């Protein structure tokens, strides 16, 4: 992802941004050469030229779908997403791999459990997808620190330079990933490309050396597939030539901009200038490549919600911009995001909330709809129309000048692809027109027109050889083709009600017989000069059979509804075309006389199959379907919909109150003393203060507690405190157990002056200040060391009645997650929990004894007033028993409280932190939880930690479960993700601590 917002150097008052670039590591003074050029008598299976990538010397479209496995911590479901990507015609899955996710300290690079990227590569290979790997070290991706390992915030060397300590930090991770990629690079496996870092733009020598060092690690590991880089903006990329340059060069393109979604989802502004001309201008000999094409839109705290993002970047958005890219000659792109997933735990960066749905074609609950179906229409076409991968541009002649015809013509074959759209991308006009194909004005049928309705876009094929036939032109989009039992099939799609015209070249002297079936009752055929012209109005499914020729041809013309429900299967008896299902995943067997289809249904639905007669029966998910033959050679049947399911009402809760840290009597003897006198952070600590930054003491995620002790003189009146927890962070403060309020932490690092009540001050005695910082994640890195912006306290000073600094000195201790960088739960990993008392004591885990014996209150109903400011925990257990062979996306829904209530809540399903709700910010109140985390056939434990911010009468609103939809499921089964339950030996014993 590209952070196009202004990169702000973090500063204190007028303190300038500081950098600490250490002595550079000596490097080669030229670009690291690929293994291909260093290995004699060996041919790289992956090559490229100006037109496209080639695999085994065959041109391919690199048509990628972005999917981040770290945002779906249920590995059995990775294959579900991968199958949906494959079924919709993508041939590449592109994935970020997250350094911080794999490395919670400088001794660890973990590739097990939910971090098993070898399993991910194996799954992609088995599904039949290529992989484009993006391991960073920097990935951006709206994740905390942009994917950097959080412990690297403590390094002195500037990130993304050749500083020795920075190189030593990332090298074990990249070496391990490079070794894995070598094991699975093509043809041994699916990896066909590797990205070198991400969206890095520098003219500094140390930065170029950093890129070259990364490339050296890959070369040393035997990586020979092409390397690439993606630039976040236009202009000459620093990686187009010279030190650190990559094999391929890409530019990101977010057509409607990058950032939060507009509330008016029908308002499209003109897109940003596309980067195609920049690639052509600055680097020749490579294909046009968009590693990130916006497939949705990003939303922020206080935004409009991902559903609005999805409506804004709807199927028409996909239709227009994908085809526009092709018009520019693009043959390599990946859709960011195709499946976004969830910022579970503390994965998000400060501006992002829990959902990373992104308005993507596959939503956060893994459901699909018109956006993915629209992708499928084009993807299927590109899998057969390989001539489009080697074309030159021309501008066509259209009768209505509001319509643009970008022609892509193959210089070898002469085939043409007319890509039509309105010149004004925001136009909603319904325009009828004709155009010139060769010297023919098309359409030829009197009274008919080609139509372009609003944000529609079409690809009309002309002078195209397919199978045993020659298409002179068609005014309806080609979808795919194939041969079934010696009959050729051509499948097309268009909008219902539009005129369609197809002209085919016929063998000289032939007398073809044409029959229309299906929805068309007005089809017309005419033959002249060995040319067969077919005219029709698109509606439903039209079947046109052409016989009495050497190679019989059946043309299927589907309107949009039918085309969206069309799926292609490649079997041992040729292709099979399936109409009528929510999802066709693939085949459950690849031999025999039964066509064994795997797929999903969302309702009882009709199915129509065009397949070889060698298949005597058709099975769906292992069950034979009763099929009836049609007069035109297909067979029809019915698929059963899913069984209905229900979820229990969450009516009885157990409640416990914590935050003993706020009390002056709390024993913090085992806490970390803030006694560092120096820091590597670009912002040095203030004079007279120890280093207070939480990162310097190995606490990087979630809530951080500080406790300050001082002996009063009696003249202390105010606390001058500077706290930074990231955008939208707050901190709560208590003085000698008295609540002083909750304040917004300042990303600008300006202080708050907080009055110390004289009634609470212990003159000539020991006093305690307790501060709870709600950390919202670390900043991303935009080319500086921005990600090192500190979290927690910067400065804290006591002021006297005359606003002078008191002579009293505060001694600070702090506490974050249990174990700091040496996390105790390595299954769930470093991002799952922060430093709340309940998290440190294991309250979030299944098996924790939240009973009345331990001072918890049972039988509570919501809404519930839990009293003064602090943290209340709510626990409930529920059981699910969903029918076998179904998928039922479940969300945890939070009611919105009244405006007087200010709280922040995090919830944990079976010990996994799967959402943070901030009601006064919004917009998210529904939180999907995937199977494997959620036990869909067994017991579940739900724990919710609510940080109340009001002085009193903090009231937590109701919470319920909801099933979004139900599906019969043809994918692989899942199992519960292994992770530990509560263990008193690890977390100790603890009771609820009443107010």
Buried (B, 14 or more C-beta within 10 A) or exposed (E): BBBBEEEBBBBBEEEEEBEBBBEBBEBEEEBBEBBBEEEEEEEBBBBBEEBBBBBEEEBBBBBBBBBBBBBBBBBBBBBBBBBBBBBBBBBBBBBBBBBBBBBBBBEBBBBEBBBBBBBBBBBBBEBEBBBBBBBBBBBBBBBBBBBBBBBBBBBBBBBBBBBBBBBEBBBBBBBBBBBBBBBBBBEEBBBBBBBBBBBBBBEBBBBBBBBBBBBBBBBBBBBBBBBBBBBBBBEEBBBBEEBBBBBBBBBBBBBBBBBBBBEEBEEBEEBBEBBBEBBBEBBEEBBBBBBBBBBBBBBBBBBBBBBBBBBBBBBBBBBBBBBBBBBBBBBBBBBBBBBBBBBBBBBBBBBBBBBBBBBBBBBBBBBBBBBBBBBBBBBBBBBBBBBBBBBEEEEBEBBBEEBBBBBBBBEEEEBBBBBBBBEEBEBEEEBBBBBBBEEBEBBBBEEBBBBBBEBBBBBBBBBBEBBEBBBBBBBBBBBBBBBBEEBBBBBBBBBBEBBBBBBBBBEEEBEBEBBBBBBBEEBEBEBEEEEBBBBBBBBEBBBBBBEEBEEBBBBBBBBBBBBBBBBBBBBEBBBBBBBBBBBBBBBBBEEBEBBBBBBBBBEEBEBBBBBBEBBEEBBBBEEEBEBEEBEBBBBBBBBBBBEEBEBEEBEEBBBBBBBBBBBBEBEBEEBBEBEEEEBBBBBBBBEEBBBBBBBBBBBBBBBBBBBBBBBBBEBBBBBBBBBBBBBBBBBBBBBBEBBBBBBEBBBEBEBBEBEBEEEBBBEEEEBBBBBBBBBBBBBBBBBBBBBBBBBBBBBBBBBBEEEEEBEBEBEBBBBBBBBBBEBBBBBBBBBBBBBBBBBBBBBBBBEBBBBEEBBBBEEBEBBBEBBBBBBBBBBBBBEBEBBEBBBBBBBBBBEEBEEEBBBBBBBBBBBBBBBBBBBEBBBBBBBBBBBBBBBBEEEBBBBBBBBBBBEEEBBBBBBBBEBBBBBBBBBBEBEBBEBBEBBEEBBEEBBBBEB
